[in-house]
Amino acid sequence: MKPRILFTDQAGVLGGGELSLLDIASHFADTSRVVLFADGLFRERLEQRGVPVSICAAPAEVSGVSRAGGLTKDIKAAVGVIGLAREVARAARDYDVIYANSQKAFIVSAVAGKFACKPVIWHLRDLLDQQGEFSRLHRLVAIRLANHLCARVIANSRATADAFVACGGRPDRVRVVHNGIDPAPFQRLTAEEIGALRQQLGVAGVPTVGVFSRLAPWKGQHVLLEALSQLSGVHALLVGDALFGEQGYAEGLRELAAQLGITERVHFLGFRQDIPQLMSVVDVVAHTSVTPEPFGRVLVEGMLARRPVVAARAGGVLEIVEDGVTGVLVAPGDARALAAVLRDLIANPDKARALAEAGYAAAIRQFSIEALLRGVTEQVSEVVVRTQRG
Ligand code: UDP
């Protein structure tokens, strides 16, 4: 029998974690529900897929929690967390398990699980040893809750699992289940569609590289702009928007393009929902994160689009790309090295094609949606059966 799962996620927008949950929750749509702490496009996409969704809006003191917060704000946030946890606990009554898909959602869900006497699973998609939006104290709280109130931590990469353990997380709690991506949207594109989109974007017949990440300093789009300034005639698509309040960086990128004199070669496309099409338009998919990436869905997607990928050598990326075989790795933040690889791939289409074909085969083999759903189902079922046995 399919488990009844109450999924929780703090975001209303569509980041990588939310896109992954979209696939997982769709699979369990007939028995499960998603509770979001903010409304937005994510709710719409879940509803389009027939997934029941409720919004439990987080109070500002919870949604606004950040590293820079300080003790007074943290105390107010803790009060907010308890209120939100009560709502989630009420919603959890008819479900077997609470499944938190993000760090904030986990903190709330861990408390809710205690209130509702339900087991809690945390799908961990962050490298907890990296400075993220949370302070050391927040991380400590998350780890403590994971060790004491969480039945299972599903890590989206070996790197994420190792970081969890390095920060004090119990190794026996954690299992790795890699992300999986549905290849179908990448396979049904025609040459006509791709040609028309190239025309529309103004890159027909022009060597083009793309980055497909939200605009944020750690995603390192500035590194691509610097690399581009060392290449003549190459255009770049910057696909993505500042999803979590990093508008300043987004504006800075436009200024940097102007300073580097490459404005007419840089196409800011904002947040898009036609990623398979856009990836098929570019010659190379670049990943430029300057701090380690927990997983990096964009790389698997680039491989499924049969494009050569060039990625920053760190974190979960090392589990996706085999350097020189299924893509090319460069040191994070090294614009000169990135420029050299892009130059090489654009000048040597046969080499680019061979990498792309090997990448495609590896993505199909290692990162299927079936394997993701199998892995998640296994973990959830184990937790539910163990709980029912008492
Ligand atoms: N993405 C998207 N629209 C955009 C930019 C990115 O749908 O305009 C998607 C991208 O295709 C990928 C996800 O956002 O599936 C980003 O996931 P990733 O693991 O690369 O990074 P995260 O956002 O989780 O840090």
Boltz pocket constraint, residues with backbone or C-beta under 6 A from the ligand:
constraints:
  - pocket:
      binder: B
      contacts: [[A, 14], [A, 15], [A, 16], [A, 17], [A, 19], [A, 212], [A, 213], [A, 214], [A, 239], [A, 240], [A, 241], [A, 270], [A, 271], [A, 272], [A, 273], [A, 275], [A, 295], [A, 296], [A, 297], [A, 298], [A, 299], [A, 301]]
      max_distance: 6.0
